[in-house]
Every structure is written in structure tokens, then in C-alpha cells.
Amino acid sequence: MLPRLTLFLALALAPAAVAQDSFTKSLSPADFQAAGLNKLTPAELAALDALVQGKQTGAVAKAKEETKIETTKVVTEQVRQQVKAEDFQEAQKKEKASSAGIIERLKVVLKPGTEIAYTTLDAKIVPPFRGWEKGTVFTLTNGQRWVVSDDGAYWSPRKDTPVPVRIEPGALGSFFMEIEKGGRPRVKFLDNLGALPPASP
């Protein structure tokens, strides 16, 4: 009985190609005899063939299902990575477009009527100058007004002469005002009063 079961279990997991022929008929006469299958009735042989066929079909189906699941996982991950990369690229494009749009609008505000690309703006603060803190509004000699948005502060003795400044662009449309011997606060454009008359000597 043991040799019969051993042979049955070993061949039950054989490739599906064997399943096209019955298990018992695929054996050589010597193997058939060694397994003791010659002692089985035709009905028992048919039942054995059916069992082997079922085992083979089940093993093949299981292997196909496992392969399908693994393939699905791989494809899903590939699609996820591709969508993530596309979303990242799209976000970068939008950020660049947004930043470019802000700078373009500020070009018109800061240098109206010109086609010169905006890099920095040199001007002077209308006196008196005593320093700055958040909310301080500076009026420049070109008529522009800028408000300090920085949380810091800087104080100095009163200056009654125009103070040179340089306004430089920062990231994402921000601006910094480089004040001669007066710090470098972050500022926002407020409005434009138009050209101011020259300061009295």
C-alpha cells in the first residue's frame, strides 16, 4: 500500500501535460505492476485517474492564480509609481508657471512701460528714516510704497537724507529691501503714488 501511495502522490503533482492521458495508462507496465495497481478493479482505476486529474487541475489553477496575483501587484506598483512621477512633474510645472506669473506681474508694476527683465530695483527711501519693524511703510523717491512683512526689527538714529535701497526678488514672488546700513527686511509692494518731486536740499 505504501509504494502505491508514494507513487500516487509523486505523480499527482506532475505537469498538466500528462493530464491529457489517464494517469494509469501513462504508466509503464513495470511501474503499474510495482505500484500494485494491477490489483485494482477497473472502477477503482477510474477513480484513481479522476483523483490524479483533480490534483493536477488544482495545482495548475493554484499556480495560475498565484502568478496572476503577483503580476497584478507588480503592474499596480508600476502604475502607482508612474502616476506619482506624473503628478510630481505636473506640480513642478504649475509651481514654475505660478512663480513666473507673479514675477511677470511685478515686472509691470515695478518697471511700467519697459521691456527690461526685472532683476533688482535701485531707489531711495524718502526721509526721515529711523529704522523699521513689521508693518513699516517706506515711500521711495520713485513714488512706490513698500511695506515690511518681516517679523524682525531694526532701529537707527534719524536720517534726514534719502537712504539708498536695493529691492531684490526672492523665492515665490517675495522681495527683500537691502537698506544701506539698515538691514535687509522682507517687503511687499503696496502701491505707486507716481513720481515724487525732488526733495528740498
N, CA, C and O of each residue as an XYZ file, in Angstrom:
804
protein
N       0.821     -1.203      0.000
C       0.000      0.000      0.000
C       0.865      1.267      0.000
O       0.528      2.236     -0.680
N       1.992      1.273      0.764
C       2.865      2.449      0.844
C       3.484      2.808     -0.505
O       3.458      3.978     -0.886
N       4.044      1.832     -1.248
C       4.576      2.191     -2.569
C       3.511      2.785     -3.477
O       3.787      3.695     -4.259
N       2.282      2.264     -3.370
C       1.194      2.757     -4.206
C       0.912      4.229     -3.897
O       0.769      5.036     -4.816
N       0.830      4.586     -2.599
C       0.558      5.973     -2.203
C       1.708      6.896     -2.584
O       1.483      8.020     -3.034
N       2.950      6.421     -2.404
C       4.115      7.239     -2.738
C       4.123      7.593     -4.210
O       4.342      8.746     -4.582
N       3.882      6.592     -5.048
C       3.856      6.829     -6.487
C       2.700      7.742     -6.866
O       2.835      8.594     -7.744
N       1.559      7.562     -6.199
C       0.374      8.363     -6.491
C       0.628      9.839     -6.159
O       0.313     10.714     -6.965
N       1.193     10.118     -4.981
C       1.447     11.490     -4.561
C       2.506     12.159     -5.415
O       2.407     13.349     -5.711
N       3.508     11.413     -5.808
C       4.576     11.988     -6.623
C       4.075     12.388     -7.991
O       4.441     13.435     -8.524
N       3.237     11.546     -8.550
C       2.753     11.806     -9.904
C       1.524     12.710     -9.916
O       1.149     13.236    -10.964
N       0.907     12.888     -8.772
C      -0.292     13.726     -8.722
C       0.046     15.179     -9.025
O      -0.790     15.927     -9.532
N       1.287     15.577     -8.709
C       1.715     16.952     -8.943
C       2.522     17.093    -10.224
O       3.206     18.100    -10.400
N       2.467     16.142    -11.099
C       3.204     16.189    -12.362
C       2.629     17.284    -13.237
O       1.511     17.737    -12.993
N       3.376     17.728    -14.268
C       2.884     18.773    -15.170
C       1.546     18.420    -15.777
O       1.208     17.245    -15.919
N       0.793     19.430    -16.131
C      -0.558     19.232    -16.626
C      -0.589     18.537    -17.979
O      -1.624     18.025    -18.404
N       0.544     18.526    -18.640
C       0.573     17.886    -19.957
C       0.208     16.413    -19.858
O      -0.362     15.844    -20.790
N       0.539     15.794    -18.720
C       0.235     14.378    -18.546
C      -1.253     14.174    -18.366
O      -1.776     13.087    -18.612
N      -1.950     15.247    -17.927
C      -3.364     15.120    -17.616
C      -4.195     14.785    -18.841
O      -5.320     14.306    -18.702
N      -3.679     15.020    -20.023
C      -4.446     14.720    -21.223
C      -4.631     13.212    -21.391
O      -5.601     12.773    -22.008
N      -3.738     12.444    -20.862
C      -3.876     10.986    -20.875
C      -4.171     10.556    -19.446
O      -3.770     11.247    -18.510
N      -4.856      9.442    -19.250
C      -5.163      8.998    -17.890
C      -3.877      8.612    -17.176
O      -2.905      8.170    -17.787
N      -3.906      8.795    -15.868
C      -2.723      8.528    -15.064
C      -2.282      7.069    -15.169
O      -1.105      6.777    -15.379
N      -3.228      6.176    -15.022
C      -2.870      4.758    -15.012
C      -2.366      4.280    -16.363
O      -1.508      3.399    -16.426
N      -2.891      4.852    -17.453
C      -2.463      4.443    -18.786
C      -1.109      5.029    -19.165
O      -0.435      4.529    -20.067
N      -0.710      6.109    -18.459
C       0.569      6.734    -18.773
C       1.740      5.991    -18.134
O       2.898      6.268    -18.447
N       1.440      5.039    -17.233
C       2.493      4.300    -16.545
C       3.014      3.157    -17.414
O       2.297      2.569    -18.224
N       4.268      2.881    -17.206
C       4.825      1.703    -17.888
C       4.308      0.453    -17.184
O       3.931      0.518    -16.013
N       4.284     -0.681    -17.878
C       3.811     -1.914    -17.231
C       4.567     -2.221    -15.940
O       3.981     -2.730    -14.985
N       5.880     -1.909    -15.907
C       6.667     -2.205    -14.709
C       6.219     -1.329    -13.537
O       6.066     -1.813    -12.415
N       6.006     -0.006    -13.810
C       5.546      0.894    -12.748
C       4.135      0.533    -12.303
O       3.817      0.591    -11.115
N       3.296      0.163    -13.257
C       1.923     -0.227    -12.947
C       1.912     -1.429    -12.010
O       1.138     -1.501    -11.055
N       2.798     -2.365    -12.322
C       2.892     -3.592    -11.522
C       3.501     -3.285    -10.158
O       3.029     -3.783     -9.137
N       4.579     -2.440    -10.143
C       5.266     -2.142     -8.884
C       4.371     -1.405     -7.910
O       4.503     -1.582     -6.699
N       3.458     -0.577     -8.415
C       2.556      0.177     -7.550
C       1.376     -0.656     -7.083
O       0.572     -0.204     -6.267
N       1.272     -1.867     -7.596
C       0.185     -2.739     -7.186
C      -1.142     -2.379     -7.805
O      -2.195     -2.810     -7.335
N      -1.091     -1.578     -8.874
C      -2.339     -1.137     -9.485
C      -3.048     -2.269    -10.232
O      -4.232     -2.169    -10.552
N      -2.321     -3.327    -10.500
C      -2.940     -4.456    -11.189
C      -3.972     -5.147    -10.307
O      -4.769     -5.953    -10.787
N      -3.954     -4.825     -9.010
C      -4.907     -5.433     -8.077
C      -6.211     -4.655     -7.998
O      -7.173     -5.107     -7.376
N      -6.244     -3.469     -8.638
C      -7.448     -2.646     -8.584
C      -8.432     -3.044     -9.679
O      -8.047     -3.503    -10.754
N      -9.692     -2.857     -9.375
C     -10.734     -3.110    -10.372
C     -10.745     -1.941    -11.352
O     -10.202     -0.876    -11.054
N     -11.364     -2.134    -12.526
C     -11.485     -1.025    -13.471
C     -12.128      0.224    -12.854
O     -11.731      1.348    -13.162
N     -13.119      0.020    -11.984
C     -13.782      1.150    -11.334
C     -12.807      1.886    -10.412
O     -12.803      3.115    -10.357
N     -11.972      1.115     -9.680
C     -11.001      1.733     -8.785
C      -9.927      2.481     -9.578
O      -9.477      3.551     -9.170
N      -9.518      1.905    -10.719
C      -8.543      2.576    -11.568
C      -9.113      3.905    -12.110
O      -8.418      4.919    -12.176
N     -10.397      3.860    -12.492
C     -11.045      5.073    -13.000
C     -11.118      6.140    -11.909
O     -10.919      7.326    -12.170
N     -11.414      5.688    -10.652
C     -11.481      6.632     -9.535
C     -10.101      7.238     -9.274
O      -9.982      8.427     -8.976
N      -9.056      6.404     -9.390
C      -7.697      6.891     -9.195
C      -7.324      7.912    -10.276
O      -6.726      8.946     -9.979
N      -7.675      7.621    -11.508
C      -7.401      8.560    -12.600
C      -8.108      9.902    -12.351
O      -7.546     10.969    -12.599
N      -9.349      9.823    -11.858
C     -10.108     11.043    -11.588
C      -9.440     11.861    -10.475
O      -9.372     13.086    -10.567
N      -8.954     11.200     -9.437
C      -8.278     11.891     -8.339
C      -7.011     12.598     -8.818
O      -6.765     13.756     -8.481
N      -6.210     11.879     -9.614
C      -4.976     12.456    -10.132
C      -5.285     13.657    -11.016
O      -4.623     14.692    -10.941
N      -6.321     13.495    -11.868
C      -6.716     14.596    -12.749
C      -7.112     15.820    -11.932
O      -6.743     16.944    -12.272
N      -7.857     15.602    -10.863
C      -8.285     16.707     -9.998
C      -7.108     17.388     -9.327
O      -7.070     18.615     -9.241
N      -6.145     16.607     -8.851
C      -4.956     17.183     -8.211
C      -4.157     18.031     -9.198
O      -3.711     19.132     -8.873
N      -3.985     17.502    -10.402
C      -3.222     18.238    -11.409
C      -3.925     19.546    -11.774
O      -3.292     20.598    -11.862
N      -5.233     19.468    -11.984
C      -6.000     20.659    -12.350
C      -5.935     21.700    -11.238
O      -5.790     22.895    -11.497
N      -6.046     21.223     -9.977
C      -5.985     22.142     -8.840
C      -4.631     22.801     -8.707
O      -4.545     23.994     -8.414
N      -3.562     22.033     -8.921
C      -2.211     22.593     -8.813
C      -1.965     23.631     -9.899
O      -1.373     24.680     -9.644
N      -2.422     23.333    -11.107
C      -2.250     24.277    -12.216
C      -3.044     25.549    -11.953
O      -2.550     26.657    -12.160
N      -4.293     25.374    -11.488
C      -5.136     26.536    -11.213
C      -4.531     27.398    -10.116
O      -4.539     28.626    -10.201
N      -4.005     26.742     -9.080
C      -3.380     27.492     -7.980
C      -2.164     28.267     -8.474
O      -1.969     29.432     -8.127
N      -1.345     27.596     -9.295
C      -0.155     28.263     -9.825
C      -0.547     29.460    -10.690
O       0.074     30.519    -10.614
N      -1.584     29.282    -11.511
C      -2.049     30.390    -12.359
C      -2.551     31.553    -11.505
O      -2.274     32.714    -11.807
N      -3.295     31.237    -10.433
C      -3.844     32.280     -9.570
C      -2.735     33.032     -8.851
O      -2.780     34.257     -8.735
N      -1.725     32.284     -8.362
C      -0.606     32.933     -7.686
C       0.159     33.844     -8.650
O       0.563     34.951     -8.294
N       0.348     33.351     -9.878
C       1.028     34.160    -10.893
C       0.214     35.405    -11.223
O       0.779     36.485    -11.399
N      -1.095     35.266    -11.307
C      -1.983     36.386    -11.609
C      -1.915     37.438    -10.510
O      -1.840     38.635    -10.786
N      -1.941     36.978     -9.257
C      -1.888     37.907     -8.122
C      -0.565     38.662     -8.113
O      -0.529     39.877     -7.918
N       0.537     37.913     -8.331
C       1.855     38.547     -8.317
C       1.989     39.550     -9.465
O       2.538     40.638     -9.287
N       1.490     39.179    -10.630
C       1.536     40.082    -11.781
C       0.715     41.342    -11.511
O       1.133     42.448    -11.851
N      -0.451     41.167    -10.900
C      -1.301     42.307    -10.561
C      -0.590     43.253     -9.607
O      -0.663     44.472     -9.760
N       0.103     42.682     -8.615
C       0.842     43.508     -7.651
C       1.930     44.321     -8.361
O       2.088     45.516     -8.112
N       2.668     43.661     -9.237
C       3.767     44.332     -9.940
C       3.228     45.450    -10.825
O       3.744     46.568    -10.814
N       2.176     45.133    -11.599
C       1.602     46.137    -12.505
C       1.020     47.305    -11.717
O       1.188     48.464    -12.097
N       0.328     46.992    -10.606
C      -0.260     48.038     -9.768
C       0.811     48.971     -9.241
O       0.636     50.189     -9.256
N       1.926     48.409     -8.771
C       3.015     49.227     -8.237
C       3.636     50.082     -9.336
O       3.957     51.250     -9.117
N       3.801     49.493    -10.520
C       4.359     50.259    -11.642
C       3.451     51.425    -12.003
O       3.926     52.535    -12.241
N       2.144     51.176    -12.046
C       1.187     52.246    -12.367
C       1.216     53.316    -11.289
O       1.177     54.509    -11.587
N       1.285     52.882    -10.025
C       1.324     53.835     -8.909
C       2.551     54.744     -9.011
O       2.449     55.957     -8.833
N       3.708     54.146     -9.298
C       4.936     54.925     -9.420
C       4.867     55.891    -10.602
O       5.338     57.024    -10.518
N       4.273     55.428    -11.707
C       4.156     56.275    -12.886
C       3.236     57.464    -12.612
O       3.546     58.594    -12.989
N       2.091     57.203    -11.949
C       1.157     58.284    -11.612
C       1.812     59.271    -10.658
O       1.639     60.482    -10.793
N       2.571     58.746     -9.683
C       3.263     59.606     -8.721
C       4.260     60.513     -9.433
O       4.344     61.705     -9.140
N       5.020     59.935    -10.376
C       6.004     60.723    -11.123
C       5.318     61.786    -11.975
O       5.790     62.920    -12.056
N       4.204     61.422    -12.610
C       3.475     62.377    -13.444
C       2.883     63.504    -12.596
O       2.899     64.667    -12.998
N       2.357     63.147    -11.413
C       1.804     64.169    -10.513
C       2.896     65.131    -10.067
O       2.674     66.339     -9.992
N       4.091     64.587     -9.766
C       5.208     65.425     -9.330
C       5.622     66.392    -10.437
O       5.860     67.572    -10.178
N       5.707     65.890    -11.673
C       6.080     66.731    -12.800
C       5.036     67.821    -13.039
O       5.375     68.968    -13.329
N       3.754     67.443    -12.913
C       2.682     68.416    -13.115
C       2.719     69.497    -12.039
O       2.500     70.673    -12.327
N       3.001     69.089    -10.786
C       3.097     70.061     -9.689
C       4.251     71.027     -9.921
O       4.133     72.225     -9.662
N       5.377     70.492    -10.415
C       6.516     71.357    -10.708
C       6.176     72.367    -11.799
O       6.538     73.539    -11.698
N       5.482     71.912    -12.841
C       5.098     72.812    -13.930
C       4.193     73.928    -13.414
O       4.365     75.094    -13.773
N       3.219     73.558    -12.561
C       2.299     74.557    -12.023
C       3.029     75.560    -11.144
O       2.749     76.758    -11.188
N       3.988     75.051    -10.326
C       4.739     75.940     -9.446
C       5.568     76.926    -10.253
O       5.622     78.113     -9.932
N       6.225     76.420    -11.320
C       7.032     77.301    -12.163
C       6.153     78.334    -12.860
O       6.509     79.509    -12.949
N       4.995     77.878    -13.357
C       4.089     78.789    -14.049
C       3.571     79.856    -13.090
O       3.454     81.025    -13.458
N       3.259     79.450    -11.856
C       2.765     80.394    -10.858
C       3.826     81.431    -10.508
O       3.550     82.629    -10.459
N       5.052     80.948    -10.265
C       6.147     81.855     -9.922
C       6.428     82.817    -11.070
O       6.645     84.010    -10.858
N       6.419     82.276    -12.294
C       6.682     83.119    -13.461
C       5.599     84.170    -13.607
O       5.882     85.315    -13.960
N       4.340     83.782    -13.333
C       3.238     84.724    -13.451
C       3.356     85.851    -12.447
O       3.094     87.006    -12.785
N       3.748     85.540    -11.211
C       3.915     86.576    -10.180
C       4.997     87.556    -10.593
O       4.805     88.770    -10.528
N       6.146     87.019    -11.023
C       7.258     87.885    -11.420
C       6.858     88.746    -12.615
O       7.220     89.920    -12.686
N       6.109     88.162    -13.558
C       5.699     88.930    -14.730
C       4.814     90.099    -14.327
O       4.970     91.205    -14.845
N       3.882     89.860    -13.402
C       3.002     90.937    -12.960
C       3.790     92.020    -12.236
O       3.517     93.209    -12.394
N       4.776     91.597    -11.436
C       5.579     92.558    -10.700
C       6.506     93.333    -11.627
O       6.869     94.471    -11.330
N       6.888     92.734    -12.738
C       7.702     93.460    -13.717
C       6.947     94.699    -14.193
O       7.506     95.791    -14.294
N       5.674     94.501    -14.480
C       4.866     95.598    -14.991
C       4.703     96.669    -13.920
O       4.768     97.863    -14.210
N       4.489     96.232    -12.673
C       4.290     97.180    -11.580
C       5.565     97.949    -11.281
O       5.537     99.164    -11.081
N       6.688     97.233    -11.252
C       7.931     97.849    -10.827
C       8.585     98.677    -11.924
O       9.221     99.693    -11.645
N       8.430     98.249    -13.154
C       9.054     98.991    -14.247
C       8.044     99.156    -15.381
O       8.201     98.546    -16.439
N       7.020     99.966    -15.175
C       5.988    100.130    -16.210
C       6.552    100.754    -17.473
O       7.414    101.632    -17.428
N       6.042    100.276    -18.600
C       6.427    100.859    -19.874
C       7.782    100.438    -20.382
O       8.296    101.030    -21.330
N       8.385     99.411    -19.765
C       9.687     98.954    -20.239
C       9.613     97.476    -20.578
O       8.684     96.779    -20.170
N      10.580     97.016    -21.312
C      10.665     95.604    -21.647
C      11.908     94.986    -21.028
O      12.322     93.892    -21.410
N      12.503     95.691    -20.069
C      13.717     95.193    -19.420
C      13.327     94.124    -18.402
O      12.435     94.352    -17.586
N      13.972     92.975    -18.435
C      13.667     91.908    -17.485
C      14.013     92.373    -16.081
O      15.096     92.911    -15.850
N      13.095     92.169    -15.142
C      13.298     92.623    -13.777
C      14.326     91.757    -13.047
O      14.195     90.534    -12.999
N      15.320     92.382    -12.497
C      16.285     91.680    -11.650
C      16.332     92.353    -10.285
O      15.976     91.743     -9.277
N      16.772     93.611    -10.248
C      16.772     94.369     -8.996
C      16.285     95.790     -9.289
O      16.254     96.231    -10.438
N      15.911     96.480     -8.235
C      15.439     97.852     -8.371
C      16.198     98.723     -7.376
O      16.125     98.499     -6.168
N      16.915     99.698     -7.875
C      17.638    100.634     -7.013
C      16.826    101.903     -6.857
O      16.345    102.471     -7.837
N      16.676    102.343     -5.618
C      15.920    103.562     -5.347
C      16.397    104.136     -4.024
O      17.428    103.728     -3.491
N      15.629    105.095     -3.498
C      15.976    105.702     -2.211
C      14.717    105.895     -1.387
O      13.642    106.166     -1.922
N      14.866    105.752     -0.067
C      13.750    105.974      0.850
C      13.623    107.472      1.110
O      14.604    108.162      1.391
N      12.374    107.958      1.007
C      12.120    109.357      1.327
C      12.336    109.555      2.827
O      11.750    108.819      3.622
N      13.159    110.525      3.243
C      13.400    110.750      4.664
C      12.139    111.281      5.376
O      11.229    111.801      4.731
N      12.100    111.145      6.707
C      13.189    110.660      7.569
C      13.173    109.141      7.673
O      12.138    108.510      7.460
N      14.321    108.556      7.999
C      14.467    107.116      8.208
C      14.926    106.876      9.642
O      15.946    107.414     10.072
N      14.173    106.072     10.372
C      14.517    105.770     11.764
C      14.688    104.266     12.002
O      14.939    103.832     13.126
N      14.552    103.492     10.947
C      14.608    102.036     11.098
C      13.303    101.414     10.625
O      12.549    102.040      9.880
N      13.034    100.195     11.050
C      11.825     99.528     10.593
C      11.409     98.401     11.532
O      12.198     97.911     12.340
N      10.166     98.015     11.401
C       9.590     96.842     12.066
C       8.459     96.352     11.172
O       8.151     96.973     10.154
N       7.846     95.243     11.552
C       6.768     94.703     10.720
C       5.644     95.731     10.595
O       5.150     96.249     11.596
N       5.250     96.016      9.360
C       4.193     96.977      9.108
C       4.687     98.357      8.720
O       3.899     99.193      8.278
N       6.001     98.613      8.882
C       6.549     99.908      8.476
C       6.383    100.097      6.969
O       6.695     99.199      6.188
N       5.893    101.260      6.569
C       5.713    101.567      5.149
C       6.807    102.528      4.716
O       6.991    103.590      5.311
N       7.532    102.141      3.667
C       8.570    103.002      3.097
C       8.060    103.610      1.807
O       7.532    102.905      0.946
N       8.218    104.933      1.669
C       7.922    105.598      0.398
C       9.252    105.862     -0.289
O      10.159    106.447      0.303
N       9.362    105.437     -1.519
C      10.597    105.629     -2.274
C      10.497    106.895     -3.118
O       9.407    107.397     -3.393
N      11.648    107.391     -3.516
C      11.681    108.626     -4.304
C      11.055    108.455     -5.686
O      10.746    109.446     -6.346
N      10.864    107.208     -6.136
C      10.214    106.978     -7.440
C       8.694    106.884     -7.304
O       8.000    106.631     -8.289
N       8.165    107.088     -6.076
C       6.721    107.064     -5.875
C       6.171    105.742     -5.378
O       5.008    105.677     -4.982
N       6.971    104.685     -5.386
C       6.493    103.383     -4.922
C       6.459    103.341     -3.398
O       7.265    103.978     -2.720
N       5.489    102.564     -2.876
C       5.432    102.350     -1.433
C       5.524    100.855     -1.163
O       4.851    100.047     -1.802
N       6.369    100.509     -0.207
C       6.603     99.118      0.178
C       6.369     98.976      1.671
O       6.712     99.868      2.447
N       5.780     97.847      2.076
C       5.514     97.596      3.485
C       6.366     96.421      3.959
O       6.506     95.424      3.250
N       6.933     96.540      5.156
C       7.770     95.481      5.720
C       6.887     94.334      6.206
O       5.958     94.547      6.985
N       7.180     93.113      5.740
C       6.426     91.924      6.172
C       7.260     91.026      7.066
O       6.791     89.979      7.514
N       8.498     91.431      7.326
C       9.414     90.656      8.164
C       9.023     90.797      9.631
O       8.532     91.845     10.051
N       9.245     89.724     10.417
C       8.936     89.776     11.843
C      10.039     90.449     12.657
O       9.852     90.704     13.846
N      11.173     90.740     12.045
C      12.279     91.351     12.769
C      12.094     92.851     12.934
O      11.025     93.397     12.661
N      13.148     93.498     13.382
C      13.117     94.951     13.562
C      14.542     95.488     13.499
O      15.510     94.777     13.766
N      14.639     96.778     13.134
C      15.947     97.438     13.089
C      15.730     98.915     13.391
O      14.865     99.559     12.798
N      16.522     99.444     14.320
C      16.399    100.856     14.681
C      17.735    101.552     14.482
O      18.797    100.966     14.691
N      17.660    102.820     14.070
C      18.877    103.593     13.847
C      18.605    105.062     14.176
O      17.450    105.480     14.264
N      19.651    105.825     14.353
C      19.449    107.263     14.548
C      18.721    107.853     13.331
O      18.865    107.363     12.210
N      17.953    108.894     13.567
C      17.167    109.523     12.493
C      18.093    110.015     11.374
O      19.110    110.666     11.614
N      17.698    109.675     10.145
C      18.428    110.165      8.968
C      17.483    111.042      8.168
O      16.389    110.610      7.804
N      17.896    112.267      7.892
C      17.046    113.206      7.174
C      17.438    113.356      5.712
O      17.022    114.307      5.051
N      18.230    112.430      5.209
C      18.575    112.423      3.792
C      18.089    111.115      3.181
O      17.981    110.120      3.897
N      17.791    111.079      1.883
C      17.323    109.844      1.235
C      18.303    108.688      1.462
O      19.514    108.844      1.303
N      17.763    107.543      1.833
C      18.590    106.366      2.115
C      18.547    105.421      0.920
O      17.466    104.979      0.530
N      19.701    105.099      0.330
C      19.714    104.181     -0.818
C      19.235    102.777     -0.427
O      19.581    102.260      0.635
N      18.450    102.188     -1.290
C      17.976    100.815     -1.089
C      18.066    100.055     -2.409
O      18.096    100.643     -3.490
N      18.107     98.771     -2.288
C      18.048     97.893     -3.470
C      17.011     96.814     -3.169
O      17.115     96.097     -2.174
N      16.019     96.711     -4.035
C      14.969     95.699     -3.866
C      15.299     94.526     -4.775
O      15.475     94.681     -5.983
N      15.380     93.339     -4.159
C      15.773     92.128     -4.888
C      14.678     91.075     -4.776
O      14.057     90.933     -3.723
N      14.439     90.342     -5.850
C      13.415     89.283     -5.795
C      13.902     88.078     -5.006
O      15.078     87.719     -5.062
N      12.981     87.455     -4.268
C      13.287     86.209     -3.562
C      12.511     85.065     -4.182
O      12.125     85.134     -5.349
N      12.283     84.019     -3.417
C      11.561     82.846     -3.925
C      10.057     83.091     -3.918
O       9.531     83.792     -3.054
N       9.368     82.492     -4.912
C       7.914     82.511     -4.997
C       7.323     83.912     -4.908
O       6.319     84.125     -4.230
N       7.951     84.872     -5.596
C       7.386     86.210     -5.672
C       7.669     87.104     -4.483
O       7.134     88.211     -4.420
N       8.490     86.671     -3.534
C       8.816     87.526     -2.390
C       9.914     88.518     -2.778
O      10.614     88.322     -3.771
N      10.058     89.596     -1.976
C      11.062     90.623     -2.240
C      11.760     91.012     -0.940
O      11.183     90.958      0.146
N      13.023     91.408     -1.093
C      13.811     91.883      0.041
C      14.326     93.283     -0.276
O      14.723     93.576     -1.404
N      14.310     94.146      0.751
C      14.806     95.504      0.580
C      16.151     95.612      1.300
O      16.214     95.589      2.529
N      17.214     95.729      0.522
C      18.558     95.908      1.065
C      18.747     97.400      1.347
O      18.929     98.199      0.428
N      18.699     97.762      2.639
C      18.804     99.163      3.038
C      20.255     99.475      3.407
O      20.877     98.758      4.191
N      20.772    100.532      2.842
C      22.167    100.884      3.124
C      22.352    101.104      4.628
O      21.774    102.023      5.209
N      23.168    100.247      5.248
C      23.443    100.299      6.684
C      22.154    100.257      7.515
O      22.034    100.909      8.552
N      21.183     99.452      7.008
C      19.905     99.409      7.719
C      19.193     98.076      7.668
O      17.983     98.021      7.889
N      19.914     96.989      7.381
C      19.284     95.672      7.375
C      18.708     95.286      6.028
O      18.852     96.000      5.036
N      18.049     94.134      6.022
C      17.505     93.590      4.767
C      16.160     92.907      5.050
O      16.090     91.678      5.041
N      15.107     93.666      5.296
C      13.805     93.056      5.610
C      13.086     92.542      4.363
O      13.329     92.997      3.245
N      12.202     91.584      4.592
C      11.300     91.130      3.525
C      10.202     92.177      3.377
O       9.671     92.664      4.375
N       9.861     92.525      2.145
C       8.862     93.564      1.906
C       7.842     93.128      0.867
O       8.065     92.184      0.110
N       6.710     93.840      0.845
C       5.671     93.617     -0.157
C       5.341     94.956     -0.818
O       5.323     95.999     -0.165
N       5.083     94.904     -2.108
C       4.714     96.117     -2.831
C       3.323     96.555     -2.378
O       2.398     95.744     -2.321
N       3.182     97.834     -2.059
C       1.906     98.347     -1.566
C       1.160     99.088     -2.671
O       0.060     98.689     -3.052
N       1.749    100.160     -3.183
C       1.125    100.898     -4.279
C       2.158    101.846     -4.888
O       3.319    101.873     -4.481
N       1.709    102.615     -5.868
C       2.595    103.545     -6.555
C       1.934    104.928     -6.579
O       0.883    105.109     -7.194
N       2.546    105.880     -5.919
C       1.996    107.233     -5.848
C       2.349    108.059     -7.075
O       1.851    109.172     -7.241
N       3.205    107.520     -7.933
C       3.666    108.278     -9.068
C       4.944    109.020     -8.713
O       5.351    109.043     -7.551
N       5.571    109.620     -9.702
C       6.856    110.307     -9.468
C       6.689    111.421     -8.451
O       5.762    112.225     -8.546
N       7.582    111.467     -7.483
C       7.546    112.499     -6.448
C       8.453    113.661     -6.842
O       9.431    113.456     -7.561
N       8.152    114.871     -6.386
C       9.043    116.000     -6.676
C      10.356    115.824     -5.954
O      10.397    115.180     -4.906
N      11.420    116.372     -6.479
C      12.736    116.223     -5.835
C      12.698    116.784     -4.424
O      12.018    117.772     -4.146
N      13.444    116.131     -3.537
C      13.489    116.570     -2.146
C      14.228    117.890     -2.062
O      15.181    118.123     -2.805
N      13.785    118.762     -1.147
C      14.440    120.079     -0.958
C      15.825    119.880     -0.382
O      15.996    119.024      0.486
N      16.823    120.632     -0.825
C      18.184    120.449     -0.319
C      18.264    120.872      1.151
O      19.331    120.792      1.759
